[in-house]
Amino acid sequence: MWDLFWKFFPYEFTWLTEDAQNRLEDGVMLTIIMTGITSVLALILGIMVNRLRLSPWWPVRFFGQVYMEFFRNIPALVLILLFAYGLPNAFSSEVRRELFFQSELMLFLREHSTDVLNRRLLIPYYAIGAMTGITLNTSAYLAEILRAGTATIPKRQLESAYLLGAGTDGLYWRFVLPHSLRHTSPDIITRLVHNMKNTTLASFVAVPEFYNAIFSIITRTFQAVELILFAMLSYIFFSIFFSFLLWLLLPKVKKSNAY
């Protein structure tokens, strides 16, 4: 798949062996999978946490606030290390092996990883732990972004909706959430693109995503300058493409006739 791409460059890519191509292809695929899963889950969690923070009951609002502050203020890398390495070590070796590394789900993911990758994903749990940390961190930021969008709704309009008989849930899902998504789309897109770039942190727990593939090739060829520049250009392309895709999927920022 790379032959057509490389022939336009005068530089001779001596490091681009068949093994390197397989690693890069696997890295791109894993980056796409991790970005898709974490983006969807983070957006869903962010929407739910924002709903909790608008609850009429203070314990529910307090829980939503604690969730947002806790996961937003812990670096994503720390959360990744916590779930990938720390959580399994909280259990005995037998339980750890059966629950995190030799469970039916992990064995299934390991065996079927070759359906989409050139190489078998040896320890699928590390990828799941990394995605968990990334998702929680991003969801906390998205919850705050949506809260800011909710704050732009004039109070009189909310009061009018209540007087017309709109319930709390109906008001949120039919009016508050669409308004927040519409008015915070640029911020949500920016945060989700940052979420994509956070997948590079999964390399710290041996997940063979794109940056991990680049680093592994560097350790074999010692051509760091070329490969780092290639990684930089690749992530610029990934970011622009993902931004465009999100711009198509999320509600566009536009003036509503209601305001």
N, C-alpha and C positions, 0 to 999 in steps of 0.2 A: 504493500500500500504506500510505501514511502518513495518508490522509484521515481514516480512522476513529480513528486514534490522536490526531491533533491537535485534533479537535473537542471533546475533553474539557478542553482548556486554554483559559482566558480570554485568555491572552497571544497577541497576533498575531505569528506567526512571519514577519515580513517578509523574513527572510533565506532562508526555505525556498523557493527558486525551483526550477524543474525541474532546472536544472543542479546545484544543491545536493543535491537528492534523489538524483540519479544518483550523485553522488560519495559520499554517505553509504551508499547501497545497495552500491556497489562496495567501500567501506571495510569495511562489516560482513562482506561475503562473503569478502574477502581475510583479514580477521582470523580468521574461522571456519576457513578453509582452512589458514592458517599455524599456528593453534593446534592443529588436529587433527594435522597432519603432524609438527610439532615435538614434541608431547606423546607420540605413539606412538613416534617414533624415539628420543626421549630416554629413555623408559621401557625400551625394548629395550636401548639402549646401557648404561643404568645397571645393568640386570640382568646383562649380559655382563661389565661391568667389575667388579661385585661378585663374579662367579664367578671372574674372574682373581685377585682378591685373596685368594681362598680356595684357590688352587692349592697343591699340595705342593711345587712347584718355585719357588725364590725369584726367578729372573729374571722369571717370569710375574707373581708377586705384586708385584715391583718395578715392572713396567710398569703394572699396574693402579693402584698407588699414585701413580706419576708422572702418569698420565692424570688421575686425580681431582684431585690438587693443582694441576696446571697449568691445567686448564680451569675449576676452581672459583675460583681466585684471580685470574683475569683477568676484568674486567668484561664483561658481555655486549655492551655497546656497542662495546668495543674489538675483540672477536671479529667482530662484524658488519662493522665498518669494514675489518678485516683481510681477510675473505673477499670482501666486496663490492667494495672498492676496491684493497686492497693486493695480493691474489693476482693479479688480472689484470695489474696493472702490473709484475709480475715477469717478464712475457713481452714479446717484441717486439710492435709494433703489429699486424703481420700475424697472428702466432699468437694474440694477444689477441682480435682481431676474429673469427677463424675458430673459436676454441675457446670463447669466452665469450659472444659477442654475435651471431654469424652462423652458428652451428652449426645442424644440422638440428633438434636438440631445441629450441633457443631460438626458431627460426623457427616451429616447430610450436606451441610454447606461446604465442607472440605472436599467431599467426593464430587459434588456438582459444580464446584468453582471452575473446573476446566470447561464447562459449557460456555463460559464467557471470557475466560482467561487462557493464556498459553501455558501458564504454570499453575499448579495446584496451590490454593491458599492454605498454607500449613496450619496456621493458628487463627481461625476465623474470629474467635472471641476478641482478639486484640482490635480487629476492625470494628466490632460491635461496641467495645468499650470506648474506642476513640469517637465513634459516631454519637454515643450517648453523651460524652462530655461536650462535644461541639454543639449538639442539639440543645442541651440545657443552657449553655452560655448564650447562644444566639436567640433562643426563645425569650430570655430575660430582657435582652435589648429590644426585641420586637414588641414585647409587652409595653415597655416604656414608650416606644415610638407610637404605638396605637393609643396609649393614654394621652399623649400630646395631641393626637388627632381628635380624640373625643373631647378634649378641653376646648376645641374651637367651635363646638356646637353652642349656639346661643341658648341660655338657660330658659328663656321664654318659650322656645320651641319644644324643649323637653317637657315643660309644664303643660303646654297645650296638648301634647300627645297623651300625657297622663290624664288630663281632664276628658279627653275623648275616649278613654277606656283602654288605652294601650297598656298591657302588662309589662313588667320589668323585662322578662325574657323576650317577648315580642318586640319591644322597643329596641332592645340591643341588637337582635339579629336582623331586623328589617330596616332599622334606621341608623342607629349609632355605628354599628360595624361597617356598613357600606360607606357612610360618611367618612369614617376614620381611614379606611383603605384608600378611598379616593383622594383624600387630602394628604396622605403620608406615603403615597406610592414611591416618590423619589427616595425617601429615607429607607423604606423597606427594601427597595432594589439595591441601594448602596450596602445595606446591612447583609443582605443575602449574597452579594458578590464577595463581601468580606468573609462570609461563612464559607464560600468556596475556597478562598485562599487559606482559611484555617485548616483545611484538610491536609495541608503540608505538615501540620503538627503531628499527624498520625504516624509520620516517619519515625518519631521518637519511640514508638512502641512497635516498631518493626512491621508496620503495615506497608506493603509494596505499592503505594500510590505513586503519582508522577514524580514528586520531588525525591522520594526514596529511590525510585528507579534512576534518576539523574545522579544521585549521590553514589549509588552502587556502581554505576558506569565510571564515575570519576575515580573511585578506588581501584578500578581495574586498568584504566588507561592513563590516569594522571593528567588528562587534558581538561583541567578545571575551568580555564578561561572560556574555552569554546562551549563547554556544557553549561556553565552558569549563564552565559549570554543566551544560549538556546532556551534555557529554563525561563529566563526573564521574558523573552519574546513570546514564549508559549503561554505564560500566565497573562500577559497583556492580551493575547488573542482570546484566551479562555474568558477573561473578565469582560471584554467587549461583547463577545458572543452571548455570554450568560446575561449580561445587562439587556441586550436586545431581546432575548427570549423572555425575560421577566417583564420587559416593557409591553410585550405582546399579551402576556398572560394576566398581569395585574391590571386593575382598573386604571385607566389613564387619568392624569390630573387635568381636570377641566372644571369650568364653572358650572354649577348646577342652577337650574331655574328656580330652585327652592330657596336660594340665598341671594 
